[in-house]
Amino acid sequence: MPVRFTLAVLRRAVLLGSLALISGLALLGAPALDLGSRAAADSLPYTDPVAKGVIGLCGVDGKPLTAGNIHDKPFVWRAVSSVPAGNSLGGSGRVATLLAFQPRPNTVSAQWNGDTLTATSSYTNPAAPMAQATKIDFTLADFLNEYPAMVDGLIELRMYFGARGVGTDTSSYPATDIRITGDTWSVVRGGAVDCGSGSATSSELAALGKDKVGGTPAPRQPVSTSPRSSTGGTAFTAPVTAPAGSAGSGSAAVGRAGAGSSSAPASAAPAANTAATSARSASSTGTGTAWLVAGGLLVLAVAGGLWWLRRRGPRSA
Protein backbone atom coordinates (compact mmCIF):
# COMPACT_ATOMS: atom_id res chain seq x y z
CA MET A 1 0.00 0.00 0.00
CA PRO A 2 1.56 3.35 -0.95
CA VAL A 3 2.65 5.75 1.76
CA ARG A 4 0.98 9.17 1.97
CA PHE A 5 3.66 11.88 1.97
CA THR A 6 2.45 13.78 4.98
CA LEU A 7 4.49 16.32 6.95
CA ALA A 8 5.51 13.62 9.43
CA VAL A 9 6.79 11.39 6.64
CA LEU A 10 8.77 14.25 5.11
CA ARG A 11 10.32 15.16 8.46
CA ARG A 12 11.35 11.54 8.99
CA ALA A 13 12.95 11.40 5.54
CA VAL A 14 14.88 14.64 6.12
CA LEU A 15 16.12 13.29 9.47
CA LEU A 16 17.37 10.11 7.82
CA GLY A 17 19.00 12.19 5.08
CA SER A 18 20.75 14.42 7.60
CA LEU A 19 22.16 11.44 9.48
CA ALA A 20 23.43 9.97 6.22
CA LEU A 21 25.01 13.30 5.25
CA ILE A 22 26.86 13.60 8.56
CA SER A 23 28.16 10.06 8.22
CA GLY A 24 29.32 10.75 4.65
CA LEU A 25 31.18 13.90 5.64
CA ALA A 26 32.86 12.04 8.49
CA LEU A 27 34.14 9.48 5.98
CA LEU A 28 35.48 12.29 3.79
CA GLY A 29 37.31 13.86 6.72
CA ALA A 30 34.73 16.67 6.83
CA PRO A 31 36.58 18.95 4.37
CA ALA A 32 33.52 21.16 3.83
CA LEU A 33 33.28 21.99 7.55
CA ASP A 34 36.78 23.47 7.64
CA LEU A 35 36.10 26.28 5.17
CA GLY A 36 35.78 29.05 7.75
CA SER A 37 39.19 28.47 9.34
CA ARG A 38 40.92 28.36 5.93
CA ALA A 39 39.07 31.25 4.29
CA ALA A 40 41.62 33.95 5.12
CA ALA A 41 44.63 31.88 4.04
CA ASP A 42 42.92 30.67 0.87
CA SER A 43 42.14 34.26 -0.14
CA LEU A 44 45.84 35.19 -0.33
CA PRO A 45 47.52 34.97 -3.76
CA TYR A 46 50.51 33.12 -2.25
CA THR A 47 51.32 30.46 0.32
CA ASP A 48 53.96 30.13 3.01
CA PRO A 49 54.17 26.43 3.86
CA VAL A 50 56.37 26.89 6.95
CA ALA A 51 54.26 29.58 8.64
CA LYS A 52 52.70 28.20 11.84
CA GLY A 53 50.48 30.37 14.00
CA VAL A 54 49.91 34.12 13.73
CA ILE A 55 51.29 37.38 15.12
CA GLY A 56 49.12 39.83 17.02
CA LEU A 57 50.05 43.53 16.84
CA CYS A 58 49.72 45.85 19.84
CA GLY A 59 49.71 49.61 20.38
CA VAL A 60 51.28 51.75 23.10
CA ASP A 61 47.99 51.54 25.01
CA GLY A 62 48.29 47.75 25.23
CA LYS A 63 45.35 47.13 22.92
CA PRO A 64 45.37 45.07 19.70
CA LEU A 65 45.99 46.89 16.41
CA THR A 66 44.51 45.85 13.08
CA ALA A 67 45.39 48.97 11.07
CA GLY A 68 47.69 51.97 11.15
CA ASN A 69 49.79 54.45 9.22
CA ILE A 70 52.96 53.37 7.44
CA HIS A 71 54.76 56.44 8.88
CA ASP A 72 54.09 55.50 12.52
CA LYS A 73 57.39 55.19 14.39
CA PRO A 74 57.79 52.47 15.41
CA PHE A 75 55.55 50.37 13.16
CA VAL A 76 53.83 48.80 16.20
CA TRP A 77 54.75 48.95 19.87
CA ARG A 78 54.71 45.20 20.50
CA ALA A 79 54.17 41.99 18.52
CA VAL A 80 52.94 38.79 20.21
CA SER A 81 53.05 35.25 18.81
CA SER A 82 50.10 32.89 19.12
CA VAL A 83 52.48 29.90 19.35
CA PRO A 84 55.48 29.22 21.59
CA ALA A 85 59.03 28.70 20.40
CA GLY A 86 60.44 25.19 20.11
CA ASN A 87 61.88 23.46 23.16
CA SER A 88 65.48 24.42 22.41
CA LEU A 89 64.53 28.09 21.91
CA GLY A 90 61.96 28.62 24.65
CA GLY A 91 64.20 28.29 27.68
CA SER A 92 66.71 30.60 29.27
CA GLY A 93 68.03 33.34 26.97
CA ARG A 94 64.97 33.15 24.68
CA VAL A 95 64.52 36.03 22.24
CA ALA A 96 62.17 37.02 19.42
CA THR A 97 62.40 39.43 16.47
CA LEU A 98 59.71 40.96 14.25
CA LEU A 99 60.46 41.11 10.52
CA ALA A 100 58.69 42.09 7.32
CA PHE A 101 58.98 40.22 4.02
CA GLN A 102 58.10 41.12 0.45
CA PRO A 103 56.05 38.45 -1.36
CA ARG A 104 57.18 38.28 -4.98
CA PRO A 105 55.41 36.86 -8.04
CA ASN A 106 56.35 33.29 -8.98
CA THR A 107 58.77 33.03 -6.06
CA VAL A 108 58.55 30.69 -3.08
CA SER A 109 58.43 32.23 0.40
CA ALA A 110 61.97 31.11 1.26
CA GLN A 111 63.23 33.40 -1.51
CA TRP A 112 61.39 36.58 -0.49
CA ASN A 113 63.35 39.69 0.52
CA GLY A 114 62.98 40.90 4.08
CA ASP A 115 64.25 43.15 6.85
CA THR A 116 63.87 43.48 10.60
CA LEU A 117 61.29 45.85 12.08
CA THR A 118 62.59 45.46 15.65
CA ALA A 119 65.77 44.37 17.34
CA THR A 120 65.76 41.05 19.19
CA SER A 121 63.80 41.09 22.46
CA SER A 122 63.92 38.92 25.54
CA TYR A 123 60.45 38.00 26.83
CA THR A 124 59.03 36.69 30.10
CA ASN A 125 56.24 34.30 29.04
CA PRO A 126 57.48 31.19 27.16
CA ALA A 127 53.95 30.57 25.87
CA ALA A 128 53.70 34.02 24.27
CA PRO A 129 56.93 35.12 22.55
CA MET A 130 57.09 38.89 22.11
CA ALA A 131 59.10 41.42 20.14
CA GLN A 132 59.27 44.85 21.78
CA ALA A 133 59.83 47.97 19.67
CA THR A 134 61.50 51.22 20.71
CA LYS A 135 61.25 54.82 19.61
CA ILE A 136 64.20 54.44 17.21
CA ASP A 137 62.90 51.41 15.30
CA PHE A 138 61.73 51.20 11.70
CA THR A 139 58.59 52.68 10.28
CA LEU A 140 56.81 50.54 7.73
CA ALA A 141 57.58 53.27 5.16
CA ASP A 142 61.30 52.62 5.76
CA PHE A 143 60.81 48.98 4.86
CA LEU A 144 58.70 49.79 1.80
CA ASN A 145 61.50 52.04 0.52
CA GLU A 146 63.72 48.96 0.50
CA TYR A 147 61.15 46.44 -0.67
CA PRO A 148 57.88 47.88 -2.04
CA ALA A 149 54.85 45.61 -2.06
CA MET A 150 54.74 43.64 -5.33
CA VAL A 151 51.69 41.37 -4.88
CA ASP A 152 48.33 43.11 -4.31
CA GLY A 153 49.91 45.50 -1.81
CA LEU A 154 50.65 42.61 0.57
CA ILE A 155 53.49 42.27 3.07
CA GLU A 156 54.11 39.24 5.28
CA LEU A 157 55.17 39.79 8.89
CA ARG A 158 57.20 37.05 10.54
CA MET A 159 58.49 36.45 14.04
CA TYR A 160 61.76 34.57 14.33
CA PHE A 161 62.58 32.76 17.57
CA GLY A 162 66.07 32.39 18.95
CA ALA A 163 68.12 31.82 22.08
CA ARG A 164 71.43 33.22 23.19
CA GLY A 165 74.17 30.74 22.46
CA VAL A 166 71.90 28.73 20.13
CA GLY A 167 71.03 31.05 17.24
CA THR A 168 67.85 31.95 15.37
CA ASP A 169 65.50 29.47 13.73
CA THR A 170 64.14 30.56 10.34
CA SER A 171 62.73 27.17 9.34
CA SER A 172 59.31 27.76 10.96
CA TYR A 173 57.66 30.88 12.34
CA PRO A 174 54.31 32.57 13.04
CA ALA A 175 53.17 35.00 10.35
CA THR A 176 50.54 37.68 9.72
CA ASP A 177 49.76 39.36 6.41
CA ILE A 178 48.98 43.05 5.98
CA ARG A 179 47.86 45.08 2.96
CA ILE A 180 49.22 48.52 2.09
CA THR A 181 46.73 51.04 0.68
CA GLY A 182 48.21 54.49 0.20
CA ASP A 183 49.62 55.51 3.59
CA THR A 184 47.68 52.92 5.58
CA TRP A 185 48.17 49.28 6.43
CA SER A 186 45.57 46.77 7.59
CA VAL A 187 45.65 43.15 8.69
CA VAL A 188 44.18 40.71 6.16
CA ARG A 189 45.27 37.47 7.84
CA GLY A 190 46.07 37.30 11.53
CA GLY A 191 44.47 36.56 14.86
CA ALA A 192 43.68 37.80 18.35
CA VAL A 193 46.33 37.72 21.08
CA ASP A 194 46.61 38.99 24.64
CA CYS A 195 48.89 42.02 24.45
CA GLY A 196 49.39 41.86 28.21
CA SER A 197 50.23 38.17 28.52
CA GLY A 198 53.82 38.99 29.43
CA SER A 199 56.49 41.59 28.92
CA ALA A 200 59.50 42.01 26.64
CA THR A 201 62.69 44.08 26.59
CA SER A 202 64.45 45.19 23.42
CA SER A 203 68.18 44.49 23.12
CA GLU A 204 68.55 48.10 21.97
CA LEU A 205 67.98 49.17 25.55
CA ALA A 206 71.14 47.43 26.74
CA ALA A 207 73.15 48.34 23.64
CA LEU A 208 72.28 52.02 23.34
CA GLY A 209 71.01 53.04 26.76
CA LYS A 210 67.72 54.20 28.22
CA ASP A 211 68.32 57.85 27.35
CA LYS A 212 68.29 57.07 23.61
CA VAL A 213 65.68 54.34 23.31
CA GLY A 214 63.72 54.41 26.57
CA GLY A 215 60.20 55.69 27.07
CA THR A 216 57.18 55.38 24.85
CA PRO A 217 56.48 57.15 21.55
CA ALA A 218 54.01 59.97 21.18
CA PRO A 219 50.34 59.01 20.69
CA ARG A 220 49.50 57.92 17.16
CA GLN A 221 47.95 60.31 14.73
CA PRO A 222 44.56 59.30 13.25
CA VAL A 223 44.94 56.85 10.38
CA SER A 224 44.87 58.69 7.05
CA THR A 225 43.20 57.11 4.04
CA SER A 226 44.54 59.60 1.50
CA PRO A 227 46.97 57.87 -0.87
CA ARG A 228 50.39 59.39 -1.35
CA SER A 229 53.84 58.04 -2.02
CA SER A 230 55.82 56.57 0.88
CA THR A 231 59.00 58.21 2.06
CA GLY A 232 61.50 57.20 4.69
CA GLY A 233 65.16 56.63 5.41
CA THR A 234 67.62 54.25 6.94
CA ALA A 235 66.79 53.09 10.46
CA PHE A 236 68.60 50.93 13.00
CA THR A 237 67.95 47.22 12.55
CA ALA A 238 69.48 44.36 14.47
CA PRO A 239 71.06 41.56 12.47
CA VAL A 240 69.31 38.20 12.40
CA THR A 241 71.56 35.16 12.39
CA ALA A 242 70.76 31.52 11.84
CA PRO A 243 72.53 28.60 13.52
CA ALA A 244 74.82 26.52 11.38
CA GLY A 245 72.88 23.87 9.53
CA SER A 246 69.53 25.59 10.09
CA ALA A 247 66.98 24.69 7.44
CA GLY A 248 66.26 28.35 6.77
CA SER A 249 69.80 29.66 6.93
CA GLY A 250 70.68 31.82 3.93
CA SER A 251 67.38 31.16 2.20
CA ALA A 252 66.08 34.73 2.21
CA ALA A 253 67.64 38.18 1.96
CA VAL A 254 67.48 40.14 5.22
CA GLY A 255 68.70 43.73 5.33
CA ARG A 256 71.23 44.80 7.96
CA ALA A 257 72.11 48.20 9.39
CA GLY A 258 75.01 49.95 7.71
CA ALA A 259 75.55 47.16 5.22
CA GLY A 260 72.96 47.90 2.58
CA SER A 261 70.35 45.42 1.51
CA SER A 262 71.26 42.04 0.10
CA SER A 263 69.15 40.48 -2.60
CA ALA A 264 67.76 36.97 -2.92
CA PRO A 265 68.24 35.02 -6.16
CA ALA A 266 66.10 36.47 -8.92
CA SER A 267 64.32 33.22 -9.60
CA ALA A 268 63.23 30.29 -7.43
CA ALA A 269 63.54 26.63 -8.27
CA PRO A 270 60.93 25.76 -10.93
CA ALA A 271 59.92 22.59 -9.11
CA ALA A 272 59.24 24.52 -5.90
CA ASN A 273 57.19 27.14 -7.73
CA THR A 274 55.16 24.43 -9.44
CA ALA A 275 54.53 22.74 -6.10
CA ALA A 276 53.29 25.96 -4.49
CA THR A 277 50.98 26.68 -7.43
CA SER A 278 49.67 23.11 -7.39
CA ALA A 279 48.98 23.36 -3.66
CA ARG A 280 46.84 26.46 -4.13
CA SER A 281 44.99 24.84 -7.04
CA ALA A 282 44.44 21.62 -5.10
CA SER A 283 43.08 23.53 -2.11
CA SER A 284 40.57 25.42 -4.26
CA THR A 285 39.55 22.31 -6.21
CA GLY A 286 39.22 20.26 -3.04
CA THR A 287 36.87 22.78 -1.47
CA GLY A 288 34.54 22.83 -4.49
CA THR A 289 34.56 19.06 -4.75
CA ALA A 290 33.68 18.72 -1.06
CA TRP A 291 30.55 20.82 -1.48
CA LEU A 292 29.49 18.90 -4.60
CA VAL A 293 29.91 15.59 -2.80
CA ALA A 294 28.00 16.90 0.23
CA GLY A 295 25.12 18.05 -1.99
CA GLY A 296 25.02 14.70 -3.77
CA LEU A 297 24.99 12.83 -0.46
CA LEU A 298 22.08 14.92 0.79
CA VAL A 299 20.02 14.28 -2.36
CA LEU A 300 20.75 10.55 -2.25
CA ALA A 301 20.02 10.36 1.46
CA VAL A 302 16.61 12.05 1.19
CA ALA A 303 15.70 9.92 -1.83
CA GLY A 304 16.81 6.80 0.00
CA GLY A 305 14.77 7.73 3.05
CA LEU A 306 11.63 8.19 0.98
CA TRP A 307 12.23 4.87 -0.83
CA TRP A 308 12.69 3.08 2.50
CA LEU A 309 9.45 4.52 3.85
CA ARG A 310 7.53 3.47 0.72
CA ARG A 311 8.82 -0.12 1.02
CA ARG A 312 8.12 -0.24 4.73
CA GLY A 313 4.50 0.64 4.24
CA PRO A 314 2.11 1.97 6.90
CA ARG A 315 2.41 0.80 10.48
CA SER A 316 -0.26 -1.55 11.76
CA ALA A 317 -2.61 -0.13 14.35
Secondary structure, 3 states (H helix, E strand, C coil): CCCCCCHHHHHHHHHHHHHHHHHHHHHCCCHHHHHHHHHHHHCCCCCCCCECCCEEEECCCCCEECEEECCCCCCCCEEEECCCCCHHHCCCCEEEEEEEEECCCCCCHHHCEEEECCCCEEECCCCCCEEECCCCCCCHHHHHHHCCCCCCCEEEEEEEEEECCCEEECCCECEEEEEEECCEEEEEECCCCCCCCCCEEEHHHHHHCHHHHCCCCCCCCCCCCCCCCCCCCCCCCCCCCCCCCCCCCCCCEEECCCCCCCCCCCCCCHHHHHHHHHHHHHHHHHHHHHHHHHHHHHHHHHHHHHHHHHHHCCCCC
